[in-house]
Amino acid sequence: MNDSRPSRVPFALSRQELALIVVTMVWGTTFLIIHLAMRHSGPLFFVGVRFLIAGAITALLFRRSLGGLTQHEVKAGSVIGVAIFAGYWLQTYGLQTISSSQSAFLTALYVPMVPLLQWVILRRPPHFMSWLGVAFAFAGLVLLAGPQAGAISLSIGEIATVTSALAIAAEIILISRYATSVDSRRVTVVQLLVAGALSLLLMPVAGEAVPAFSWVWLCAAVGLGLASAIIQLTMNWAQKSVSPTRATLIYAGEPVWGGVVGRLAGDRLPALALLGGAFIVIGVIVSELRPATRPRKIPSASKR
């Protein structure tokens, strides 16, 4: 008898996963933009303006739903907002002294960090194949970073960027933890406003002055503010159904897109870097494989 049910496509992507891939492509372009903006602005001011603009945009878009904001959503948005602030401030700080390509590669180290944080925070140890996929992705990142960055000397900019990777990994885990218990629209507004406000409030503490007006930092902040609003809303929506490990492996394509942007700006990726990109793709596929397990035999009554 013929089975009329449609066959399942082995590696078909859901619309949520496709949305995260687009987000990753946009992310890849931001490193060069921020690197250029840092010639005209300090990191705290730029991050503050960027995320306050993003928060204002989302608040305007979702003003009708803000009336239902709950205390739980304020807490969730604030906690995620702190992680966003830490990740983007440290990343922006590092971009004052290191190249955009190197920043992209070092930031992507959050890929192997997420399963560890997922285990600690959510008490959910990843499947073995997920670990294997992360291993492939990490190997790809090493190959991508090696030819470009060479031996990492751990300068202040590099240390800040690696630390930002830890904060970004925490952000991903926190979004997944709260995603199913909050309204993604309202919590996006809160987290963006918290990240922006916290950045500006810390300027006097860090001794950072307001920069002179420049169309460069203004256009970059407005453009990235709009992009941040779209990105955070998409992440909150998509990670309701996409696992943290799966989402992280999709995000691992960020340095690949960063390399493409770098090439358009004049950089040239060596063969090992291209191999690294292939390893990341392999990591995404491997993470979804689940070896078939043999059904366990039920003992018969005569053997009891």
VOPAGU-2260 file (C-alpha; in pm, 1 decimal, decimal comma):
REM VOPAGU-2260
SITE   aa  ch    i         X         Y         Z
SITE  MET   A    0       0,0       0,0       0,0
SITE  ASN   A    1     137,7     339,2     -96,0
SITE  ASP   A    2     192,4     590,3     182,6
SITE  SER   A    3      29,9     918,1      78,6
SITE  ARG   A    4     190,2    1118,2     359,9
SITE  PRO   A    5     448,3    1374,1     239,1
SITE  SER   A    6     805,9    1281,3     311,8
SITE  ARG   A    7     994,6    1501,5     554,3
SITE  VAL   A    8    1281,1    1705,7     412,4
SITE  PRO   A    9    1588,3    1604,9     619,2
SITE  PHE   A   10    1741,3    1948,2     669,3
SITE  ALA   A   11    1452,3    2181,0     587,9
SITE  LEU   A   12    1474,4    2516,4     764,4
SITE  SER   A   13    1177,3    2666,2     943,9
SITE  ARG   A   14    1082,5    3027,9     890,2
SITE  GLN   A   15    1221,5    3106,0    1236,7
SITE  GLU   A   16    1559,0    2959,4    1140,2
SITE  LEU   A   17    1557,8    3146,7     810,0
SITE  ALA   A   18    1486,5    3467,9    1002,0
SITE  LEU   A   19    1787,0    3402,5    1227,9
SITE  ILE   A   20    2005,8    3345,5     921,3
SITE  VAL   A   21    1903,8    3687,6     786,9
SITE  VAL   A   22    1979,4    3837,5    1128,7
SITE  THR   A   23    2324,3    3680,4    1114,2
SITE  MET   A   24    2387,6    3831,0     771,1
SITE  VAL   A   25    2298,4    4176,4     903,6
SITE  TRP   A   26    2523,5    4122,5    1205,2
SITE  GLY   A   27    2816,7    4052,9     976,5
SITE  THR   A   28    2796,8    4403,8     832,5
SITE  THR   A   29    2793,2    4584,6    1166,9
SITE  PHE   A   30    3158,0    4530,8    1262,8
SITE  LEU   A   31    3295,3    4751,0     986,1
SITE  ILE   A   32    3032,4    5019,3    1051,1
SITE  ILE   A   33    3111,2    5034,9    1424,5
SITE  HIS   A   34    3485,4    5033,3    1356,6
SITE  LEU   A   35    3445,0    5342,5    1138,9
SITE  ALA   A   36    3210,9    5511,3    1388,3
SITE  MET   A   37    3465,0    5469,3    1669,8
SITE  ARG   A   38    3684,3    5726,9    1496,9
SITE  HIS   A   39    3422,3    5989,2    1587,8
SITE  SER   A   40    3262,4    5867,5    1912,8
SITE  GLY   A   41    3330,8    5689,4    2240,9
SITE  PRO   A   42    3189,7    5337,3    2291,8
SITE  LEU   A   43    2946,0    5413,9    2576,3
SITE  PHE   A   44    2790,5    5713,0    2399,7
SITE  PHE   A   45    2756,7    5525,8    2071,5
SITE  VAL   A   46    2603,1    5214,7    2230,8
SITE  GLY   A   47    2370,0    5431,9    2439,3
SITE  VAL   A   48    2239,6    5633,1    2143,2
SITE  ARG   A   49    2214,1    5321,5    1928,2
SITE  PHE   A   50    1997,7    5126,9    2172,1
SITE  LEU   A   51    1785,3    5420,2    2287,2
SITE  ILE   A   52    1696,8    5478,9    1921,8
SITE  ALA   A   53    1621,3    5106,7    1886,0
SITE  GLY   A   54    1408,6    5115,7    2201,3
SITE  ALA   A   55    1219,7    5425,1    2086,3
SITE  ILE   A   56    1144,5    5263,4    1750,1
SITE  THR   A   57    1009,3    4945,5    1908,0
SITE  ALA   A   58     811,9    5141,8    2168,4
SITE  LEU   A   59     645,3    5337,9    1888,0
SITE  LEU   A   60     570,7    5023,6    1688,5
SITE  PHE   A   61     424,8    4834,0    1985,2
SITE  ARG   A   62     275,1    5121,1    2186,4
SITE  ARG   A   63     -65,5    4952,0    2196,1
SITE  SER   A   64      71,2    4639,0    2362,6
SITE  LEU   A   65     281,0    4821,9    2625,1
SITE  GLY   A   66     -23,9    4870,7    2846,8
SITE  GLY   A   67     -10,6    4500,7    2933,0
SITE  LEU   A   68     352,3    4516,1    3052,0
SITE  THR   A   69     396,4    4290,2    3355,7
SITE  GLN   A   70     648,9    4292,6    3638,6
SITE  HIS   A   71     787,0    3963,1    3511,2
SITE  GLU   A   72     845,8    4113,8    3165,4
SITE  VAL   A   73    1019,1    4416,0    3319,0
SITE  LYS   A   74    1249,8    4179,7    3509,8
SITE  ALA   A   75    1317,2    3963,4    3203,8
SITE  GLY   A   76    1378,5    4262,8    2978,5
SITE  SER   A   77    1608,7    4425,4    3233,9
SITE  VAL   A   78    1821,6    4115,6    3282,9
SITE  ILE   A   79    1853,7    4063,3    2906,4
SITE  GLY   A   80    1920,7    4435,6    2864,0
SITE  VAL   A   81    2217,0    4419,1    3101,7
SITE  ALA   A   82    2361,8    4130,4    2899,7
SITE  ILE   A   83    2305,9    4322,7    2575,5
SITE  PHE   A   84    2477,4    4630,2    2720,0
SITE  ALA   A   85    2778,6    4430,6    2841,0
SITE  GLY   A   86    2817,6    4244,7    2512,4
SITE  TYR   A   87    2785,4    4541,3    2278,6
SITE  TRP   A   88    2978,0    4787,9    2494,0
SITE  LEU   A   89    3276,6    4555,2    2531,8
SITE  GLN   A   90    3264,2    4469,9    2162,2
SITE  THR   A   91    3247,6    4839,3    2065,9
SITE  TYR   A   92    3525,7    4923,1    2310,8
SITE  GLY   A   93    3746,4    4660,0    2148,9
SITE  LEU   A   94    3676,8    4795,9    1801,6
SITE  GLN   A   95    3866,4    5111,5    1894,2
SITE  THR   A   96    4194,2    4922,3    1875,4
SITE  ILE   A   97    4139,2    4603,0    1670,7
SITE  SER   A   98    4015,7    4549,1    1315,3
SITE  SER   A   99    3655,2    4471,8    1227,4
SITE  SER   A  100    3749,9    4127,5    1091,7
SITE  GLN   A  101    3939,1    4032,5    1405,7
SITE  SER   A  102    3647,6    4153,4    1619,0
SITE  ALA   A  103    3405,8    3936,3    1420,9
SITE  PHE   A  104    3620,6    3628,8    1467,7
SITE  LEU   A  105    3681,5    3682,8    1841,7
SITE  THR   A  106    3317,1    3768,2    1910,1
SITE  ALA   A  107    3213,3    3441,7    1747,5
SITE  LEU   A  108    3385,8    3252,5    2029,2
SITE  TYR   A  109    3049,0    3265,1    2205,0
SITE  VAL   A  110    2960,8    2958,4    1993,1
SITE  PRO   A  111    3136,3    2707,2    2223,4
SITE  MET   A  112    3036,5    2910,6    2530,3
SITE  VAL   A  113    2659,4    2869,5    2490,1
SITE  PRO   A  114    2634,5    2492,3    2562,6
SITE  LEU   A  115    2835,3    2541,3    2882,0
SITE  LEU   A  116    2612,6    2826,4    2999,0
SITE  GLN   A  117    2304,7    2631,9    2891,2
SITE  TRP   A  118    2416,0    2348,7    3115,5
SITE  VAL   A  119    2486,8    2579,6    3411,3
SITE  ILE   A  120    2180,0    2807,2    3384,0
SITE  LEU   A  121    1910,9    2587,4    3229,1
SITE  ARG   A  122    2039,2    2250,3    3354,5
SITE  ARG   A  123    2001,5    2112,6    3002,2
SITE  PRO   A  124    2312,4    1926,6    2887,0
SITE  PRO   A  125    2325,0    1933,3    2505,2
SITE  HIS   A  126    2296,0    1618,3    2296,8
SITE  PHE   A  127    2624,4    1458,9    2194,6
SITE  MET   A  128    2567,4    1555,7    1830,8
SITE  SER   A  129    2513,0    1915,4    1935,7
SITE  TRP   A  130    2851,2    1908,7    2109,6
SITE  LEU   A  131    3005,1    1760,2    1796,0
SITE  GLY   A  132    2846,4    2033,3    1585,5
SITE  VAL   A  133    2981,5    2299,3    1820,2
SITE  ALA   A  134    3327,2    2137,7    1792,8
SITE  PHE   A  135    3313,9    2165,4    1413,9
SITE  ALA   A  136    3197,6    2526,0    1441,3
SITE  PHE   A  137    3476,1    2610,9    1683,5
SITE  ALA   A  138    3734,8    2447,3    1455,6
SITE  GLY   A  139    3597,7    2658,2    1173,2
SITE  LEU   A  140    3631,1    2971,5    1379,9
SITE  VAL   A  141    3992,2    2885,7    1462,5
SITE  LEU   A  142    4069,2    2845,4    1092,3
SITE  LEU   A  143    3890,2    3168,1    1013,7
SITE  ALA   A  144    4070,9    3365,5    1281,9
SITE  GLY   A  145    4414,8    3211,9    1233,5
SITE  PRO   A  146    4503,7    3341,6     887,2
SITE  GLN   A  147    4363,8    3686,6     961,7
SITE  ALA   A  148    4450,2    3749,3    1325,0
SITE  GLY   A  149    4762,5    3537,9    1358,2
SITE  ALA   A  150    4887,9    3481,1    1711,6
SITE  ILE   A  151    4651,5    3648,9    1957,2
SITE  SER   A  152    4855,4    3876,5    2181,8
SITE  LEU   A  153    4563,0    3942,1    2418,4
SITE  SER   A  154    4571,7    4319,9    2398,8
SITE  ILE   A  155    4312,5    4523,3    2589,4
SITE  GLY   A  156    4090,6    4531,9    2280,3
SITE  GLU   A  157    4112,9    4155,9    2234,8
SITE  ILE   A  158    4039,8    4083,5    2601,1
SITE  ALA   A  159    3735,9    4312,3    2589,2
SITE  THR   A  160    3608,6    4141,6    2275,0
SITE  VAL   A  161    3650,3    3789,3    2412,2
SITE  THR   A  162    3467,6    3899,3    2729,0
SITE  SER   A  163    3189,2    4041,8    2512,6
SITE  ALA   A  164    3148,7    3696,1    2362,0
SITE  LEU   A  165    3067,3    3560,1    2707,9
SITE  ALA   A  166    2802,8    3830,7    2757,3
SITE  ILE   A  167    2648,2    3755,9    2417,5
SITE  ALA   A  168    2631,4    3386,5    2504,2
SITE  ALA   A  169    2451,5    3478,6    2827,0
SITE  GLU   A  170    2209,1    3695,5    2627,8
SITE  ILE   A  171    2116,1    3403,0    2402,4
SITE  ILE   A  172    2054,4    3176,2    2700,1
SITE  LEU   A  173    1848,3    3438,9    2883,6
SITE  ILE   A  174    1631,2    3503,4    2577,1
SITE  SER   A  175    1560,7    3131,1    2551,1
SITE  ARG   A  176    1486,7    3108,8    2922,6
SITE  TYR   A  177    1222,2    3382,9    2916,3
SITE  ALA   A  178    1097,0    3351,3    2556,7
SITE  THR   A  179     793,6    3134,1    2630,3
SITE  SER   A  180     674,2    3332,1    2935,5
SITE  VAL   A  181     679,0    3688,9    2801,5
SITE  ASP   A  182     535,1    3897,4    2520,5
SITE  SER   A  183     827,9    3932,7    2277,8
SITE  ARG   A  184     718,4    4283,0    2172,5
SITE  ARG   A  185     706,9    4428,9    2521,8
SITE  VAL   A  186    1023,2    4259,7    2646,5
SITE  THR   A  187    1212,5    4380,7    2337,5
SITE  VAL   A  188    1124,3    4741,7    2421,3
SITE  VAL   A  189    1240,7    4699,5    2780,6
SITE  GLN   A  190    1571,0    4530,5    2700,8
SITE  LEU   A  191    1670,1    4784,7    2436,5
SITE  LEU   A  192    1587,1    5084,3    2657,7
SITE  VAL   A  193    1770,8    4930,3    2954,2
SITE  ALA   A  194    2082,8    4865,6    2742,9
SITE  GLY   A  195    2082,4    5220,8    2606,1
SITE  ALA   A  196    2008,6    5395,5    2935,3
SITE  LEU   A  197    2268,6    5193,1    3126,7
SITE  SER   A  198    2532,0    5283,0    2869,5
SITE  LEU   A  199    2468,1    5657,7    2893,4
SITE  LEU   A  200    2446,3    5649,9    3274,6
SITE  LEU   A  201    2792,5    5491,7    3296,4
SITE  MET   A  202    2958,8    5760,9    3084,1
SITE  PRO   A  203    3047,8    5985,2    3384,4
SITE  VAL   A  204    3179,4    5681,1    3572,6
SITE  ALA   A  205    3406,3    5587,5    3282,4
SITE  GLY   A  206    3505,9    5949,9    3222,5
SITE  GLU   A  207    3373,8    5944,4    2866,3
SITE  ALA   A  208    3264,9    6280,9    2724,3
SITE  VAL   A  209    2992,1    6349,7    2471,4
SITE  PRO   A  210    3162,8    6358,4    2129,4
SITE  ALA   A  211    3146,3    6646,3    1884,3
SITE  PHE   A  212    2868,4    6618,0    1631,5
SITE  SER   A  213    2948,9    6400,0    1332,3
SITE  TRP   A  214    2726,6    6265,2    1058,1
SITE  VAL   A  215    2930,7    5944,8    1073,8
SITE  TRP   A  216    2833,6    5842,6    1427,1
SITE  LEU   A  217    2481,6    5981,8    1386,2
SITE  CYS   A  218    2403,5    5785,1    1068,7
SITE  ALA   A  219    2573,1    5474,2    1209,4
SITE  ALA   A  220    2380,4    5498,3    1537,8
SITE  VAL   A  221    2043,9    5554,0    1367,7
SITE  GLY   A  222    2102,4    5275,5    1113,7
SITE  LEU   A  223    2227,0    5027,8    1371,9
SITE  GLY   A  224    1952,5    5134,5    1610,9
SITE  LEU   A  225    1691,5    5034,9    1354,4
SITE  ALA   A  226    1881,3    4712,7    1283,3
SITE  SER   A  227    1906,4    4635,1    1655,9
SITE  ALA   A  228    1532,2    4676,5    1700,9
SITE  ILE   A  229    1462,5    4433,1    1418,9
SITE  ILE   A  230    1731,6    4190,0    1534,4
SITE  GLN   A  231    1620,6    4173,6    1898,6
SITE  LEU   A  232    1254,8    4135,4    1806,0
SITE  THR   A  233    1342,2    3859,1    1560,6
SITE  MET   A  234    1557,6    3675,6    1816,4
SITE  ASN   A  235    1286,8    3691,9    2083,2
SITE  TRP   A  236    1027,6    3562,2    1837,3
SITE  ALA   A  237    1238,9    3294,2    1668,4
SITE  GLN   A  238    1394,3    3147,6    1983,7
SITE  LYS   A  239    1052,0    3049,2    2110,6
SITE  SER   A  240    1085,0    2746,9    1883,8
SITE  VAL   A  241    1458,1    2728,5    1801,1
SITE  SER   A  242    1684,1    2566,0    2060,7
SITE  PRO   A  243    1974,1    2768,6    2207,7
SITE  THR   A  244    2234,7    2536,8    2056,2
SITE  ARG   A  245    2067,6    2541,9    1714,6
SITE  ALA   A  246    2034,1    2920,3    1726,2
SITE  THR   A  247    2398,3    2956,5    1827,0
SITE  LEU   A  248    2519,1    2742,9    1538,2
SITE  ILE   A  249    2317,8    2958,4    1298,3
SITE  TYR   A  250    2474,3    3267,4    1453,7
SITE  ALA   A  251    2814,2    3106,3    1394,6
SITE  GLY   A  252    2783,3    3219,2    1032,3
SITE  GLU   A  253    2838,3    3576,1    1151,2
SITE  PRO   A  254    3217,5    3581,0    1090,8
SITE  VAL   A  255    3157,7    3437,3     742,9
SITE  TRP   A  256    2935,2    3730,3     650,9
SITE  GLY   A  257    3180,9    3961,0     825,9
SITE  GLY   A  258    3450,8    3818,6     599,5
SITE  VAL   A  259    3235,1    3882,9     292,7
SITE  VAL   A  260    3189,6    4246,0     396,9
SITE  GLY   A  261    3561,3    4269,8     467,7
SITE  ARG   A  262    3636,9    4137,5     120,2
SITE  LEU   A  263    3413,7    4402,5     -34,2
SITE  ALA   A  264    3604,9    4658,5     172,2
SITE  GLY   A  265    3937,3    4529,0      37,8
SITE  ASP   A  266    4022,1    4225,6     250,9
SITE  ARG   A  267    4099,9    3890,3      90,3
SITE  LEU   A  268    4017,2    3563,6     264,0
SITE  PRO   A  269    4288,0    3295,6     235,8
SITE  ALA   A  270    4209,9    2931,9     161,3
SITE  LEU   A  271    4216,0    2829,6     528,8
SITE  ALA   A  272    3954,7    3091,9     610,5
SITE  LEU   A  273    3725,8    2952,5     341,7
SITE  LEU   A  274    3779,6    2604,5     487,7
SITE  GLY   A  275    3680,2    2744,1     826,2
SITE  GLY   A  276    3353,2    2869,7     678,4
SITE  ALA   A  277    3284,6    2521,4     541,3
SITE  PHE   A  278    3347,2    2371,4     886,4
SITE  ILE   A  279    3086,0    2602,8    1035,7
SITE  VAL   A  280    2828,6    2486,7     782,0
SITE  ILE   A  281    2918,3    2126,1     863,8
SITE  GLY   A  282    2871,2    2207,0    1231,0
SITE  VAL   A  283    2517,2    2331,1    1166,3
SITE  ILE   A  284    2427,0    2010,2     979,9
SITE  VAL   A  285    2593,9    1771,9    1225,3
SITE  SER   A  286    2413,7    1933,8    1518,3
SITE  GLU   A  287    2080,6    1825,7    1370,1
SITE  LEU   A  288    2177,0    1462,5    1311,2
SITE  ARG   A  289    2039,5    1209,4    1554,8
SITE  PRO   A  290    2162,6     849,7    1511,0
SITE  ALA   A  291    1876,7     601,5    1502,4
SITE  THR   A  292    1853,1     397,4    1819,2
SITE  ARG   A  293    1754,1      32,3    1812,9
SITE  PRO   A  294    1421,8     -33,4    1987,9
SITE  ARG   A  295    1459,7    -193,3    2325,2
SITE  LYS   A  296    1317,9    -544,5    2355,4
SITE  ILE   A  297    1044,9    -597,8    2614,9
SITE  PRO   A  298    1109,2    -915,9    2814,4
SITE  SER   A  299     839,6   -1180,4    2781,5
SITE  ALA   A  300     645,6   -1308,6    3081,0
SITE  SER   A  301     822,9   -1644,5    3065,5
SITE  LYS   A  302    1158,6   -1476,9    3133,1
SITE  ARG   A  303    1049,0   -1288,0    3440,6
